[in-house]
């Protein structure tokens, strides 16, 4: 006799979710969190993540009730380990006795051991090799294909939330708050910009070796500004000011350099009213997907089939590790700004890439 899905058997009142990653990776988990909330509307859902993700949990209060900062692990590269906090972290979680611990941090080689230490009544997640299905543990074989949101949704579906995943959908979100709007206004970086009359160029990325050359961004910025009568706004964190300055230096037009010590939310509020985002494969590409902002995303290292936005017509993904395809990037930026169809594409699976 087949065993009922884990969520149906448990009907958990408390769920702890582990995903200790950076912005883009966290935004890709929103559809799975939304489906989990749809399936378990009364459950208390706690997110364990990198310390910065407190702001992620605050933004997505509809899906996350509580946030706990993860002190790190020697085999996870995202942050140094805060050894003095480890005992208290694991002891505190075990004392809470969560009904279900859900591992949304990848294929499980390291993260399954971490999540098993949370002391929950049951555990679910991905694993390498054959699936593990026991009374209090369900580990599904990690899928090697599909986008990141689809892979995470598949896990929630296999746990018994099939109807919820269909209802919740695959779309990304990036809700903006009044605080975001007020911070943007106070910063002054959007002063004089008219909605729909500017494009954003984001030349940075967390890994600098993923960045397209500043002179390429500059050349395309000049061409698009001239052809479509739009202002160019250079976005980035304060740590990326050297990149926006380099782009500005190479431009003939005078852009707005909006690299400033403003929050992710304020930067997203600035992007919301743009006509287009041109960027590297980094977290802002997923913000654009959440805002439904047209974008051209340049890939050089990451798995494009996994990390490209689902809507490949609104978000054009260009594979250009050698920085040799500026004409293709320009072509698709023009197509998005003018509303025309692309003239050339290749396909991987069912989705267009360029």
Secondary structure as the mmCIF struct_conf table of DSSP 4:
data_model
#
loop_
_struct_conf.conf_type_id
_struct_conf.id
_struct_conf.beg_label_comp_id
_struct_conf.beg_label_asym_id
_struct_conf.beg_label_seq_id
_struct_conf.end_label_comp_id
_struct_conf.end_label_asym_id
_struct_conf.end_label_seq_id
HELX_LH_PP_P HELX_LH_PP_P1 UNK A 2 UNK A 5
HELX_RH_AL_P HELX_RH_AL_P1 UNK A 6 UNK A 10
BEND BEND1 UNK A 13 UNK A 13
STRN STRN1 UNK A 14 UNK A 18
HELX_RH_AL_P HELX_RH_AL_P2 UNK A 23 UNK A 28
TURN_TY1_P TURN_TY1_P1 UNK A 29 UNK A 29
HELX_RH_AL_P HELX_RH_AL_P3 UNK A 30 UNK A 39
TURN_TY1_P TURN_TY1_P2 UNK A 41 UNK A 42
BEND BEND2 UNK A 43 UNK A 43
STRN STRN2 UNK A 44 UNK A 49
HELX_RH_3T_P HELX_RH_3T_P1 UNK A 51 UNK A 53
HELX_RH_AL_P HELX_RH_AL_P4 UNK A 54 UNK A 59
TURN_TY1_P TURN_TY1_P3 UNK A 60 UNK A 63
BEND BEND3 UNK A 65 UNK A 65
STRN STRN3 UNK A 66 UNK A 69
TURN_TY1_P TURN_TY1_P4 UNK A 74 UNK A 75
TURN_TY1_P TURN_TY1_P5 UNK A 77 UNK A 78
BEND BEND4 UNK A 79 UNK A 79
HELX_RH_AL_P HELX_RH_AL_P5 UNK A 83 UNK A 96
BEND BEND5 UNK A 99 UNK A 99
STRN STRN4 UNK A 100 UNK A 103
BEND BEND6 UNK A 105 UNK A 107
TURN_TY1_P TURN_TY1_P6 UNK A 109 UNK A 110
HELX_RH_AL_P HELX_RH_AL_P6 UNK A 111 UNK A 116
TURN_TY1_P TURN_TY1_P7 UNK A 117 UNK A 118
BEND BEND7 UNK A 121 UNK A 121
STRN STRN5 UNK A 123 UNK A 127
BEND BEND8 UNK A 128 UNK A 130
STRN STRN6 UNK A 132 UNK A 133
BEND BEND9 UNK A 135 UNK A 136
STRN STRN7 UNK A 137 UNK A 141
HELX_LH_PP_P HELX_LH_PP_P2 UNK A 142 UNK A 143
BEND BEND10 UNK A 144 UNK A 146
HELX_RH_AL_P HELX_RH_AL_P7 UNK A 148 UNK A 156
HELX_RH_PI_P HELX_RH_PI_P1 UNK A 157 UNK A 161
HELX_RH_AL_P HELX_RH_AL_P8 UNK A 162 UNK A 168
BEND BEND11 UNK A 170 UNK A 170
HELX_RH_AL_P HELX_RH_AL_P9 UNK A 178 UNK A 187
TURN_TY1_P TURN_TY1_P8 UNK A 189 UNK A 192
HELX_LH_PP_P HELX_LH_PP_P3 UNK A 193 UNK A 194
TURN_TY1_P TURN_TY1_P9 UNK A 195 UNK A 196
BEND BEND12 UNK A 197 UNK A 197
STRN STRN8 UNK A 198 UNK A 202
BEND BEND13 UNK A 206 UNK A 207
HELX_RH_3T_P HELX_RH_3T_P2 UNK A 208 UNK A 210
HELX_LH_PP_P HELX_LH_PP_P4 UNK A 211 UNK A 213
HELX_RH_AL_P HELX_RH_AL_P10 UNK A 214 UNK A 228
TURN_TY1_P TURN_TY1_P10 UNK A 229 UNK A 229
STRN STRN9 UNK A 231 UNK A 234
HELX_RH_3T_P HELX_RH_3T_P3 UNK A 238 UNK A 240
HELX_RH_AL_P HELX_RH_AL_P11 UNK A 241 UNK A 250
BEND BEND14 UNK A 252 UNK A 253
STRN STRN10 UNK A 256 UNK A 257
BEND BEND15 UNK A 260 UNK A 261
HELX_RH_AL_P HELX_RH_AL_P12 UNK A 264 UNK A 272
TURN_TY1_P TURN_TY1_P11 UNK A 273 UNK A 273
BEND BEND16 UNK A 275 UNK A 275
STRN STRN11 UNK A 277 UNK A 280
BEND BEND17 UNK A 281 UNK A 282
HELX_RH_AL_P HELX_RH_AL_P13 UNK A 283 UNK A 291
TURN_TY1_P TURN_TY1_P12 UNK A 292 UNK A 292
STRN STRN12 UNK A 295 UNK A 299
BEND BEND18 UNK A 300 UNK A 302
HELX_RH_AL_P HELX_RH_AL_P14 UNK A 304 UNK A 307
BEND BEND19 UNK A 308 UNK A 308
BEND BEND20 UNK A 310 UNK A 310
TURN_TY1_P TURN_TY1_P13 UNK A 312 UNK A 314
STRN STRN13 UNK A 315 UNK A 319
TURN_TY1_P TURN_TY1_P14 UNK A 321 UNK A 322
BEND BEND21 UNK A 323 UNK A 323
HELX_RH_AL_P HELX_RH_AL_P15 UNK A 326 UNK A 338
TURN_TY1_P TURN_TY1_P15 UNK A 339 UNK A 339
HELX_LH_PP_P HELX_LH_PP_P5 UNK A 340 UNK A 342
BEND BEND22 UNK A 343 UNK A 343
STRN STRN14 UNK A 346 UNK A 348
TURN_TY1_P TURN_TY1_P16 UNK A 349 UNK A 350
STRN STRN15 UNK A 351 UNK A 353
#
